[in-house]
Amino acid sequence: MARSAQENRPAAQSEVVYGWSNIYDLTEFIRAYNLTPLEARPLFQQHGPSRQALDAAMKACKSCI
């Protein structure tokens, strides 16, 4: 079956579906927790891109406040 030109075009940034993977990219992590890049980068470097590890770290940080 032939695909339409619209189906063959790359997805625009607004069309990208976030949250489908078990890893975060840095931009997604920043958006998920409303962080500045300076706040997010050390956490991302320390815990890696694992969604589970970063979510647990953020939960622990929020309980300390």
Secondary structure as UniProt FT lines:
FT   HELIX           5..8
FT   HELIX           13..15
FT   HELIX           26..33
FT   HELIX           37..47
FT   HELIX           51..64
//
